[in-house]
Amino acid sequence: MNKRLPFLALAVLWIAACAPAPTEVVPTPGKGETPVGAETPSAEPSLLRITFAWPLYVDPAVGSDYVGSTALANLYDTLIFPNAEGGMDLYLAESWDVSDDGLTYTFHLRSGATFHDGSEVLASDVVYSYNRLHTIGEGYAYLISGVTDVSAPDDTTVVFTLEQPSGLFVPSLVRLYIVNEDLVRANTNAEGPYGDEGDYGKEWLLTHDAGSGPYTVIEFRLEEYALLEKFEGWWNAAAFASNAADQVKFIGTTEAVTVRTLISTGELEISDQWQSVEAFQALDKIDGVEIMVFPTMSSFYYMVNNRIPPTDDVHCRRAMSWAFDYQAAVALEWPGTQQMVGPVPATLGGHDPNVFTFHRDLDQARAELAQCAYADELDKYPVQIDWVSEVPAEEKFALLFQANMAEIGIPVEVVSVPWLTVVENTAKQETSPHIVTIYVSSALPEAGLMIKDRYHSSTAPTWQQNEWLLDPELDAAIEDALATVDEEARFAKYLDLQATIMDMAPSLFLYDQLEQHAVVDYVDWTPEANSAVMGYQLFLPWIGVNR
């Protein structure tokens, strides 16, 4: 469908919203205030540079890790927007209605929103974006599930029909990034795995965007960096901080020496979060640099393969869980880090603070190991633990695990593996190692979704689950909980799920992550005022640059 250029400028209203009767909300910077810092006239565009673990996938049907989620949140708009209170505000949608049976959601789009090429955002683009995500089946496709039909009866109305009621359907739409259908079709290769849709524009979207968000891609070198530029025609332009960066460069490195050099020479404003404690301590000593620390919806896990010996035996997994020194592990992290309580971060709604949690007890470990089917032949099954080479701090945790397991007679091999290889290996059972170290962040602020991401069979062939549980009973219990619309009842089911998972001991649950970044003093950034949903802490319109 051809798009119409807007004839009127959009008037933006800043008013509160609350479900189930949503009212129009346009998110504002920080705590409702424009970040401090006057605009400084300059012949050169203001530039904000941030380092990330690589690679970066800016295709909204592919990206789902930290850097990908951050890029997508800034390149694309969604129907709703996550707020700092854990709720959702209206965004491209100015309202929605729900049928009495909870199966039909009708969204009404605001007028005047345009894509980066100036064409109007239409309901048909939303339909195309959903169908593309669902068909490709990568990225966040698993999150927006249970939809039987999506249609656009007119240019400003989108109707979703669900197969059953869902308490998380509306929040999940924060990951439905709206793409420009005409632009993607114009750049789609006819030959591809998606029938009449060819390659669905995947090759082109490796290095381009087709969004309507506050920034747009102007240069992308796949192995090095992506350069984004402020989109002055953004429908929500009033939300830009007065000193928001004209250009933002995502730099593909986490190498400590490189990061320290870039900050020291004034070529980097915000570091990645993957620096070691020692690296952050060194960065903190540089004049004009502060280490910013804030809680997240992320936790650090050892994903234990439940399908290969010896870790396919629950007693071996429990023995490892009892033998690990959790307090030594958190001491390797930034001060204030806490051991995980149960299988999900403590920041999530429905988390059980009283669930059974393993602690270091070598007597318990040896008792469990004695019941393991491989107890008398452990030397035949050395346990391989893969740590992500782009995150050097992970090696210390892997070595701690190796030393702890040696105390009870479990041999461990520590292997450094690039992130891209981790993604490839965990996609298949036959290439998944015994253990992978991983940070996982909940896509939405509820415990049940994190449990689905980590342990439901639908996520087994992804980097989020090296466990390969493939347990139909657990799948059914997760699905039942997520289908429960009443929050109190849903949260009660989350408690049961957490207890079940701890009994299975499918993983080692190390600690809830405190995210850290080295930030130069001429940057205005208040991450605590933003949503904790992965990718939105670095919402670029609300970050100011004062030089």
Secondary structure, DSSP 4 states (H G I P E B T S, - for coil): -PPPPPSSPPPP------SSS-------STTTSPPS------SSPPEEEEEE-S-----TTT--SHHHHHHHHHH---SEEE-TTS-EEESSEEEEEE-TTS-EEEEEEPSS-B-TTSPBP-HHHHHHHHHHHHHH--TTTTTS--EEEEEEEETTEEEEEESS--TTHHHHGGG-PPP-HHHHHHT--SSSSSGGGTTTTTTGGGT-----SSEEEEEEETTTEEEEEE-TT-TTGGGS-TTB-SEEEEEE---HHHHHHHHHTT--SB--S---HHHHHHHHTSTTEEEEEEEEEEEEEEEE-SSSTTTTSHHHHHHHHHHS-HHHHHHTSSTT-EE-SSSS-TTSBT--TTS------HHHHHHHHHTSTTTT-GGGSPEEEEEETTSTTHHHHHHHHHHHHHTTT--EEEEEE-HHHHHHHTTSGGG--SEEEEEEE-SSSBHHHHHHHHHSGGGTTSTT-SS----HHHHHHHHHHHT--SHHHHHHHHHHHHHHHHHH--EEEEEEEEEEEEEETTEE--GGGS--STTSTT-GGG-EE--
